[in-house]
Amino acid sequence: MREYKYYMEGRFLGSSEKSLVFDPFLEEPFAEISYTQISQLSQAVFCAREAYRLWSKRSFAERAKLLKDIAQIILENLRELAELETKEIGKPLKESLFVDIPLAAEVFSYYASFLERLEERTQQTGSTIDIFEYKPYGVCGIYLPYNVPLMIFGFTAAAALAAGNAVIIKPSEYASLSLLRLTELLDLLSLPKGLIQVVTGRGDELGHAFAEQDIDLISFTGSRETLGKVVAASAKNPKKIICELGGANCTVVFQDADLLEAEQNILGSSFMKQGQICIGTSIALVEENIYDSFVPRLVEKTKKITLGNPFEPAVGLGPLVSQQHRSNVEQKVAQLLKTQGKLLCGGVIPRQKGYFYPATIIELSSMLYEEFFAPVLLVYKFKDYNEALKIVSQNPTGLVCQIWTKDLEKARTFASSAEAGTVWINTFAQMSAKTPFGGFRQSGFGRNLGEEGFFEYVQTKHTGIGFDKSPVSGWFGL
Ligand code: NAD
């Protein structure tokens, strides 16, 4: 069985504390990971700080070169990385191979070209000159979620490194392998020692201790509940926190929508990655007049989504990431069915090997804002535009929202009132390295991607030069 080691100070290290990595399709271990000791974290931070001092002095062009090399290494090893990610997490290979990991490479390339265009600003007013420089924070701690580890590594580390920071990555204990393998490949690039380090371990142990460290910035992607713990632990050494959380995302289908397209996108956004996707549809809001025809069609198609080996191209859903996650989903569904939900399809764990949960639709009798992070779609009937807007406006989270209607004026008005970081009108997943991404309200603070993503990782420094008397010269007439 292959052992994966963590990466500190430019070395791969093993420890006596190891954890088995399970294949969620076969329900058997296939690798093991050495866990970083909590006592080693301060050494990782020390080494990162040394690397930051060197790296932050490198020109934008030198930094761009490293980012391009990382993008190239990801693409050259795409299949191996994608297979590892699918083996560990269970999401279909076509998603790892064609969507998630290529997007990570795209983000590194984007920030390389962004650096090539970036100029620091100066301004001249009368007899003064002001210089504005983009200075890194120092050492960034990056927490990754389990569903798209390399993609979020790209979303966060590319901008942090472009800005001149050193990074220490804490991947999820359920999804560390693709990043550890990528680190082995990046080690061949002769990076400054400590510029990129990967520490491994359980969230509530190593993750907790990591937040307490004397680092300068935390970039956290995960659940709101965990963020609360990270914020509390980070208070020991306060630092800037950027966070990308989940959301109970609403998809609104008006009666005048292209109903086939709306249906296809609800299926895709609810059930891709077994629903373990932060931008997915949690609740489909369907207008009253079409509800009785639209929802049964959606149910019929959902029943046809196949479960199976995530490496087979025709398979719709692979297993969930772990038995624990599946049993949480099972309990949450049972609870909902007792109170305000009616099961329309799915909801029964199949008798087969693998942590499978079927594509499931539940009709709500009253509104509920819930992200299952599983293939569970909630459907709810709304009367008219105003009711739909009210439901979306009252959502305590605000990551994404889809609107389906042929009336673009109506869609535009609705979109501008919806409090979400991204609103998609008649489309889904229209995102790229150039497009800022992040949540409103309980879905997070700060942005990844685009120019905004870069500026999260720099502090703008102002140097003012005077060539004449200063504004307070002679203030006291002395
Ligand atoms: P999680 O909150 O369980 O874990 C996230 C990270 O925090 C992991 O690295 C984990 O090891 C660590 N962690 C866990 N407990 C900790 C603790 N007590 N102290 C410190 N660190 C701890 O999230 P997850 O289950 O891996 O991911 C699913 C969640 O992430 C969903 O809510 C999803 O919507 C969200 N997500 C958001 C985005 C986005 O860009 N907005 C992207 C992907 C996932």
Residues whose N, C-alpha, C, O or C-beta is under 5 A from the ligand:
A	BS01	NAD	Y143 L144 P145 Y146 K170 P171 S172 E173 G201 R202 G203 D204 G207 H208 T221 G222 S223 T226 K229 V230 E244 L245 G246 G247 C278
